[in-house]
């Protein structure tokens, strides 16, 4: 992972792993390769906003704006749309 992600991205992962006592990659299920980043069908971008809100101390108004974008982005990318649980 160190040879795929930027220094800034690695720092975010290290901080989140330490702060929340988890392994972000294992717990969220996304994968990094030299070809790109792959998100599982049940990846919830809106849930990531909860981590971001705590990480960056954003206001409620900022959260609402970002949530609307995150929800739109989930639909655009076809993630967290319920199909995985239906076997599609």
C-alpha positions in Angstrom: 0.0 0.0 0.0 2.9 2.4 0.7 4.0 2.3 -2.9 0.5 2.9 -4.2 -0.9 5.7 -2.0 0.4 9.3 -1.5 2.1 10.3 1.7 -1.0 12.4 2.6 -3.3 9.4 2.0 -1.1 7.1 4.2 -1.2 9.7 7.0 -5.0 9.7 6.9 -5.1 5.9 7.2 -2.6 5.9 10.0 -4.5 8.6 12.0 -7.9 6.9 11.5 -6.5 3.4 12.4 -5.0 4.8 15.6 -7.9 7.1 16.6 -10.7 4.5 16.0 -8.6 1.4 16.9 -9.5 -0.3 13.6 -7.9 -1.4 10.4 -9.6 0.9 7.9 -8.8 -1.2 4.8 -10.1 -4.4 6.4 -13.2 -2.8 8.0 -14.3 -0.8 5.0 -13.4 -3.4 2.4 -12.0 -1.2 -0.3 -8.8 -2.2 -2.2 -5.9 -0.3 -3.7 -4.0 -1.6 -6.7 -1.7 0.1 -9.2 -4.6 0.1 -11.6 -7.0 1.9 -9.2 -9.1 1.9 -6.1 -12.0 -0.6 -5.9 -15.0 -0.1 -3.7 -17.3 -3.0 -2.7 -21.0 -2.8 -3.6 -21.9 -2.1 0.0 -19.4 0.7 0.5 -21.2 3.6 2.2 -19.7 7.0 1.3 -22.2 8.7 3.6 -20.9 6.7 6.6 -17.4 7.9 5.7 -18.8 11.4 6.3 -19.2 10.5 10.0 -15.4 9.8 10.2 -14.7 13.0 8.3 -16.9 15.1 10.5 -15.1 14.0 13.6 -11.7 14.1 11.9 -12.1 17.6 10.6 -14.6 19.1 13.1 -17.1 20.3 10.4 -20.3 22.2 11.2 -23.8 20.8 10.9 -24.4 22.9 7.8 -21.2 21.7 6.2 -22.2 18.1 7.0 -25.6 18.5 5.4 -24.0 19.8 2.2 -21.4 17.1 2.1 -24.0 14.4 2.9 -26.1 15.4 -0.1 -23.0 15.2 -2.3 -22.0 11.8 -0.8 -25.5 10.4 -1.3 -25.4 11.5 -5.0 -21.9 10.1 -5.4 -23.1 6.7 -4.1 -25.7 6.6 -6.8 -23.3 7.8 -9.4 -20.8 5.1 -8.5 -23.4 2.4 -8.0 -22.3 1.6 -4.4 -24.4 1.1 -1.3 -27.5 0.8 -3.4 -28.8 -2.4 -1.8 -28.1 -4.8 -4.6 -25.3 -6.7 -2.8 -27.8 -7.9 -0.2 -30.2 -9.0 -2.9 -27.5 -11.1 -4.5 -27.0 -9.0 -7.7 
